Amino acid sequence: MNRIIFIFLILLVPGVVFSSQLQNGWNSPGEKDRIFAEIAKAAAKVTTLKSDFVQERHLGMLEDILISKGRFYYKKQDRLRWELTKPVISGFAVSGKQAKRWDGESGRTQMFEVYQVPFIKLFTDQVFAWATADFKQLQKDYNIEVLADAPADLKLVPIRSQEKKYLDHFRIAFTADAGHVNAVEVHETGGDFTRIRFFNTIINTPLPDALFD
């Protein structure tokens, strides 16, 4: 499952709204291109982002929902930081090809190049693809359905057989202005799913490079 939590990512505010019905009109080639273009235009205006998040893990074998909290930072073009603050402290940061991760419980910090840890590489590739709304690249990996427009709600189904073994689909709900993602749901093939809700989001505020080093 860790290999797909890369989607957590992304660029968010509160107020999760997922559409419940698919409108076929939004999936005509012209309408799809229009919606994707609007998202890409809005994403191009984002140079930095920071947000708090709450992550819910819904597991069939457990009655209780597993909840964790943290913060996310992004700086165009190639910097990000993902950190958990509760119930444990851990996280990683990426600056170009260099990365580090830390574990608050043990106090250990590890420095490495991004390609050396496949999960981190996958995470960063996906974050930067979504941060720039690179739909040409995304459509190579996923069949994308538009479930709603204004605010946009997308359903992505993996194309690659390796990913289909553990990922059924995920949902991306955007804000009304399409400027950033509002919420994410990651649905596994076995029925378990993860929901990420973001809040206190601030866009285009100065972020020091030291956050990512």
Number of C-alpha atoms within 10 A of each C-alpha: 11 8 15 18 15 20 20 25 26 26 30 31 20 16 14 18 15 20 17 9 8 15 14 12 13 18 17 12 9 10 15 17 14 13 20 17 15 16 24 20 15 15 20 13 12 19 17 20 23 25 20 21 25 16 20 17 18 18 15 12 7 9 8 10 13 13 15 16 19 20 19 23 24 29 25 15 13 15 23 27 23 19 21 21 14 12 11 14 16 20 19 20 25 24 20 15 12 16 24 19 18 17 16 13 9 9 9 10 13 10 13 13 15 21 13 11 11 11 16 22 19 17 20 23 14 20 22 20 16 22 26 19 21 17 18 10 12 16 14 12 15 17 13 20 18 24 23 23 18 12 19 24 25 21 18 19 20 21 13 11 9 9 15 14 12 16 22 18 20 22 23 22 27 28 22 13 12 22 21 25 27 28 28 27 23 24 20 18 13 12 11 15 20 21 19 24 22 28 18 13 19 15 20 14 12 11 15 9 11 7 15 22 17
